[in-house]
Amino acid sequence: MSVTSLVAIYFIVWWLVFFAILPWGNRAQADVDGDNMAPGTAPSAPARPRLILKALITAVIAAAVVYAVNVAMTSGLTLDDIPLPNPLDHTVESG
């Protein structure tokens, strides 16, 4: 697989994982300290979003996913190699 393809897959996976991780551990400003909210923000805005930590976690997870995809694609593994149940087995008459 080319480096350009890996970078494109990494970019897509990174954003998907990032949006999945964003809500982890967020607490609203109103829940943490309702009296000292930042001016001009909604009460439901995160008090401490910790975006750098979440970006680093995302980078590690995305790298692992892209590595697994690359290994699977370069090893010659196909969907035919994965044992999946046949949904039509129950419709075949035996006898």
Residue frames relative to the residue before (quaternion, step in Angstrom):
aa qw qx qy qz dx dy dz
M 1.0000 0.0000 0.0000 0.0000 0.00 0.00 0.00
S 0.4686 -0.6995 0.4645 0.2744 3.56 -0.93 0.88
V 0.6296 -0.5429 0.4037 0.3820 3.54 -1.25 0.46
T 0.6187 0.5502 -0.3434 0.4434 3.58 1.03 -0.74
S 0.6490 0.5048 -0.3137 0.4749 3.58 0.98 -0.81
L 0.6548 0.5125 -0.3136 0.4586 3.58 0.94 -0.85
V 0.6491 0.5055 -0.3179 0.4713 3.59 0.99 -0.81
A 0.6507 0.5098 -0.3176 0.4646 3.59 0.96 -0.83
I 0.6568 0.4899 -0.3101 0.4822 3.60 0.94 -0.85
Y 0.6349 0.5281 -0.3286 0.4583 3.60 0.97 -0.84
F 0.6451 0.5331 -0.3179 0.4457 3.59 0.93 -0.90
I 0.6834 0.4760 -0.2847 0.4746 3.58 0.88 -0.92
V 0.6724 0.4866 -0.2996 0.4705 3.59 0.88 -0.93
W 0.6168 0.5556 -0.3529 0.4317 3.61 0.98 -0.80
W 0.6981 0.4642 -0.2856 0.4643 3.60 0.80 -0.94
L 0.6283 0.5295 -0.3425 0.4555 3.61 0.98 -0.75
V 0.6849 0.4677 -0.2814 0.4827 3.57 0.89 -0.93
F 0.6265 0.5521 -0.3398 0.4327 3.60 0.98 -0.81
F 0.6891 0.4608 -0.2906 0.4779 3.59 0.88 -0.87
A 0.6258 0.5162 -0.3442 0.4727 3.59 1.14 -0.48
I 0.7137 0.4582 -0.2492 0.4675 3.61 1.05 -0.75
L 0.4954 0.7057 -0.4185 0.2854 3.62 1.09 -0.54
P 0.7424 0.4185 -0.2852 0.4386 3.67 0.72 -0.78
W 0.4613 0.7013 -0.4504 0.3041 3.62 1.19 -0.22
G 0.8781 0.0888 -0.0739 0.4644 3.56 -0.87 0.99
N 0.4524 0.6865 -0.4683 0.3236 3.60 1.16 0.23
R 0.0530 -0.7501 0.6583 0.0337 3.50 -1.13 0.79
A 0.4939 -0.6815 0.4603 0.2823 3.55 -0.91 0.94
Q 0.6125 -0.5548 0.4178 0.3774 3.55 -1.22 0.58
A 0.6486 0.5303 -0.3233 0.4399 3.58 0.97 -0.82
D 0.6638 0.4985 -0.3071 0.4653 3.60 1.10 -0.65
V 0.6941 0.4828 -0.2766 0.4567 3.57 1.00 -0.84
D 0.7757 -0.1625 0.1641 0.5874 3.56 0.69 -1.11
G 0.2027 -0.8456 0.4854 0.0914 3.55 0.22 1.29
D 0.6613 0.5238 -0.3159 0.4343 3.61 1.10 -0.55
N 0.7767 0.3195 -0.1611 0.5183 3.61 1.07 -0.65
M 0.1736 0.7922 -0.5641 0.1555 3.60 0.77 0.97
A 0.5631 -0.5856 0.4592 0.3594 3.55 -1.20 0.60
P 0.4985 -0.6710 0.4452 0.3211 3.61 -0.84 0.90
G 0.8189 0.2636 -0.2069 0.4660 3.54 -1.06 0.84
T 0.6290 0.5125 -0.3492 0.4687 3.60 1.22 0.21
A 0.5496 -0.5997 0.4683 0.3448 3.52 -1.24 0.47
P 0.5797 -0.5917 0.4217 0.3688 3.60 -1.09 0.58
S 0.6770 0.4925 -0.2944 0.4609 3.59 1.17 -0.51
A 0.4392 0.6880 -0.4678 0.3390 3.61 1.24 0.03
P 0.5522 -0.6275 0.4224 0.3507 3.62 -1.00 0.75
A 0.4635 -0.6777 0.4994 0.2765 3.54 -1.01 0.84
R 0.7804 0.0157 0.0187 0.6248 3.59 0.98 -0.90
P 0.1880 -0.8395 0.4959 0.1183 3.63 0.02 1.17
R 0.1631 -0.8301 0.5147 0.1391 3.64 1.18 -0.52
L 0.0738 0.8565 -0.5046 0.0798 3.56 0.87 1.01
I 0.6337 0.5310 -0.3501 0.4403 3.62 0.98 -0.70
L 0.6459 0.5055 -0.3172 0.4760 3.59 0.95 -0.84
K 0.6735 0.4896 -0.2969 0.4675 3.57 0.92 -0.88
A 0.6292 0.5196 -0.3351 0.4709 3.62 1.06 -0.67
L 0.6570 0.4996 -0.3149 0.4685 3.60 0.99 -0.74
I 0.6323 0.5100 -0.3258 0.4836 3.59 0.99 -0.79
T 0.6392 0.5309 -0.3099 0.4620 3.56 1.00 -0.86
A 0.6497 0.5282 -0.3211 0.4425 3.58 0.94 -0.87
V 0.6642 0.4975 -0.3060 0.4666 3.58 0.96 -0.82
I 0.6725 0.4878 -0.3009 0.4683 3.58 0.88 -0.91
A 0.6617 0.5042 -0.3089 0.4609 3.60 0.92 -0.88
A 0.6338 0.5197 -0.3360 0.4640 3.60 1.00 -0.75
A 0.6493 0.5110 -0.3182 0.4648 3.60 0.97 -0.80
V 0.6571 0.5043 -0.3105 0.4664 3.59 0.96 -0.84
V 0.6717 0.4841 -0.3001 0.4737 3.60 0.90 -0.89
Y 0.6159 0.5315 -0.3446 0.4685 3.59 1.03 -0.70
A 0.6674 0.4952 -0.3030 0.4664 3.60 0.91 -0.90
V 0.6405 0.5099 -0.3229 0.4748 3.59 0.99 -0.78
N 0.6595 0.5090 -0.3075 0.4597 3.58 0.94 -0.86
V 0.6512 0.5030 -0.3164 0.4720 3.59 0.94 -0.84
A 0.6631 0.5074 -0.3079 0.4562 3.58 0.92 -0.89
M 0.7078 0.4647 -0.2743 0.4558 3.60 0.91 -0.85
T 0.7119 0.4442 -0.2727 0.4707 3.60 0.96 -0.74
S 0.6307 0.5394 -0.3449 0.4385 3.60 1.18 -0.36
G 0.5190 -0.6519 0.4119 0.3688 3.57 1.24 -0.20
L 0.3844 0.7236 -0.4812 0.3117 3.58 1.26 0.21
T 0.0562 -0.7884 0.6123 0.0174 3.58 -0.92 0.93
L 0.6671 -0.4894 0.3658 0.4262 3.56 -1.28 0.15
D 0.5898 0.5774 -0.3671 0.4289 3.59 1.17 -0.46
D 0.6344 0.5438 -0.3239 0.4439 3.60 1.20 -0.46
I 0.6371 0.5165 -0.3219 0.4730 3.59 1.24 -0.36
P 0.3585 -0.7482 0.5089 0.2296 3.61 -0.66 1.03
L 0.0283 0.7946 -0.6018 0.0748 3.54 -0.46 1.26
P 0.5095 -0.6353 0.4643 0.3482 3.60 -1.02 0.63
N 0.3963 -0.6963 0.5479 0.2409 3.53 -1.09 0.73
P 0.3513 -0.7689 0.4866 0.2206 3.61 -0.50 1.08
L 0.6683 0.5040 -0.3047 0.4545 3.59 1.20 -0.31
D 0.4050 0.7363 -0.4664 0.2763 3.63 1.24 0.01
H 0.6797 0.5022 -0.3065 0.4380 3.59 0.96 -0.73
T 0.6556 0.5178 -0.3233 0.4444 3.61 1.19 -0.30
V 0.5857 0.5753 -0.3730 0.4322 3.60 1.23 -0.27
E 0.3326 -0.7444 0.5438 0.1989 3.55 -0.81 1.00
S 0.2606 -0.7549 0.5799 0.1610 3.54 -0.92 0.88
G 0.4905 0.6887 -0.4487 0.2895 3.51 -1.01 0.52
